[in-house]
Amino acid sequence: DNDRGSEEYGSVRDGADSGGYLDFGRVYVPPEREAMGPGAPETTVLSHDRVSFSWNAGADALWTSQETYIHEYVASLARGIVATEDDNHNNNNNNNNDYNNYKTNDKGTACPDEHDASYRIHDTIPRNIDVTRNSTATIRGLDANTSYCFLVRAFSKAGIDLGNRILPFRTRPEPVNEWMSVPILEDEPNLPFEATHGIRINSDDDNNENSNGNTNTDNAYEHDWSWCEHSATRPTGRRGHSLTAIDNQVYVFGGVTLKCLCETIDSSPTGTREKRCSSRNVHSDESFHFDPVTATFNLLETTHDDERPKGREQHSATALANGNILVVGGITGTSSHDAPSIGDDQSQHRLLSDVWRLSHPHRVTTVETRATTHHDDSTTSWPLELIPGQITRHVLSFHGKDSNDVEKERMCVQDVRVRISMEHSCPSAMEYIALAGPRTRSGSVDGFDFLPPQSYHYEVQLYVSSADNLRSPCHPETLNLSFSDHEPESILSRSRIPTHGDFRPASGLAARFRGIHFDDDGPWELSIAQRSPTQSENITGTLLDWQLILDVTPCEAKAKWKRLPSPPASFAPRRLHSSVAVGDSLFVSGGFGRVNGSGADRPLDDLWRLDSDSDSDFVSFIELRASPRDKTMTMYGQVALLGPFGLLGYGGVRSRGPRSQGKDLWLWNIFEKEWMSVPVEHGGDAAAPLVNDKIPYGRYLSSIGLLDSDTLRQIYNIDGPWPMAMTFGGDGAFLHNGYNDDYGFMTNSLFDDVWILSAGAIATNSSVQNQRRRDHCRWRQLPTSTSFRIWNDTCGWNSAATRGICRWDEILIRAWCLEQYQSFYLS
């Protein structure tokens, strides 16, 4: 009773003295009803400086009386105190005044009670009109690695306190840039065939003589083959290879690596077959796929043995917007062998200018079908009536779809999406909606078992009704629902079935159907179950339409190579050039080549644009007027990654002063055109900085790529939403190696390690980058803008224009604005 101003209860608001805020200590709660308050809050986002919460109305969700209906929430925040065992002991004995008003929770943080003055109001949040939706609050500007307490209080429209909840939390530590070594999972090493089939193996440099000078053949297989073993799936250490990341799948091609090359010799007069092996550094023509989720490499087989590029290093391999990879140039040996060996004489090397296209090995094709245009049962009337008290089923397949929808190869399901449209007099009567995949077919396809049998014809629940929903009154509705594993909101978060929207299904679609063989004859079945009506109910429903959308990808990824037409004679063969994609055009700049095809390699200063068509084998070469390059790092063999943070440079050999390979990271600001050193958490022993397994060893001619997914962040225990960089291989020496060790190996430092960089400290400037994206990209991408016209006249596609100078920094900015992140050599 505000007018009464009772001493016992006080007033809800104290007028001018209180500034209009609630006086929490003087709010009246009716004695006949205990305040139930809001539901328990949960953290949905937690970083070093930000937190988001979500909560529901709790047990009061369906209260309708004015006195007890939650009208709004007040969110407050206070500092928590980390409680130690001594603190808890002192608190229990009331010996620590700081803890007298604090409650210690199981997370080790002591929170003040709800009446403590340390709570500061953050926001007032009106209750969501839709009772099935949660209320949310976001607090920014927090201190890193600090304990806080979140208090949410519920109030009626009259200002009555209906209860509160307190949630302790601790912000994450300040983001850092940190390297993580990735342990690679691999199969058992491949042993030479003859080691398990009674054939003697000798190396060229080992006569298998024991200390007495006698030849020992008893243990030849036990010892001699061990130096020649290798993994069948993991690439050997290499340098000068390319690494291309597409949709968090990584592809490695070529490079210089150490190979064991063997030949079988029939010795006489005994006729014993001997296998003589030696090791050589060779130019590899292998293509590997690396899956960062499983941390495994796989050697990609070629679709046609006569269609693959020659082994090479220091080439470029760039992903276009259409998903294809263009490989340009590089350096190889003069030998006709598939893996030509490397010599110290530069005349034994041959520069390349050829262009190859690698079709995306894990390309995703989307196929779809819908009931209104492609239902199998011609006897079924449409729309389909839903029968109360029964399960109504309908079957769809992709039979009869255009054969061009899916290429003629084994394809497997990667993702599933479902859309449903129906009219119903009582949506609360639906008990569940489910999807079942194709039934198991007898036998196998080409002797290959694609998937576990339980993946077929196993129902996945899209929607499951709650008990409250089944008791809800009937109201006729038109429902348009979409289900996908990628939606942020789960259908289970709704207490009643919604009428429209996109939701995460009750059970995971991909978890059940990912990897199953796509069969255009295989039936997919939608099931809708309804309860029986009561005597007073007349339940009717109609399925108007339902749509099934599948993303399919090759079950077995292969390297499908295609050589594109040769470039003009003015396009010099080259190595260590920079290649950057903008859309489906590739810009190739600089590198090292030979004047008139002979002599020593010299720096090139030209700029070309390659335009290719994914539907044909055509490629055009257009020479552009190049601008002088901005000053770059004086490092030879340095790789760069264009990411959301700018241009990140890694590794290389110092071209001035004492020669040593670099292990530092540098960030190039593509707008302000300056380099800055990137700090990295080194760990290790400060007294022995050169012996540190927390960072990769210095190297050059390495490779780098961008990874960015929530799944990978969870796997690699990365706290924030920032991207990651992956590196593989490289050379730890900076001179050609010219002598053999005791086992016939050429001494080298070719790395085969994989590292992932968590770029947390770089990403803390993401808000600045987003601002720059707004400032620098919108006007550049407008077709009517002056910038767009200048781009077309200098670097772009206006063939009739008198070309001005095409600036390299503008190419980088264009790719960055399109979010076409990629890696290349810094030429």
Helices and strands as residue ranges (DSSP letters): G 15-18, G 24-26, E 42-46, E 50-55, G 58-60, E 72-79, E 81-82, H 85-92, G 97-99, E 102-104, E 109-112, E 120-126, E 135-140, E 147-155, E 161-170, E 177-181, E 189-190, G 193-196, E 200-203, H 220-223, G 224-228, E 230-231, E 238-239, E 242-246, E 249-253, E 256-266, E 273-283, E 287-291, E 296-299, E 316-319, E 325-333, G 346-348, E 349-358, E 365-370, E 384-386, E 391-396, G 403-405, E 411-424, G 427-429, E 430-436, G 453-455, E 459-464, H 467-470, E 477-484, G 491-493, E 500-503, H 509-513, E 524-530, E 541-554, E 561-563, E 578-582, E 585-589, E 592-593, G 595-597, E 602-603, E 607-612, E 619-626, E 635-636, E 639-643, E 646-650, E 653-654, E 665-669, E 674-678, E 704-707, H 710-715, E 724-731, E 750-759, H 760-763, H 766-781, H 786-794, E 805-806, H 808-817, E 822-825
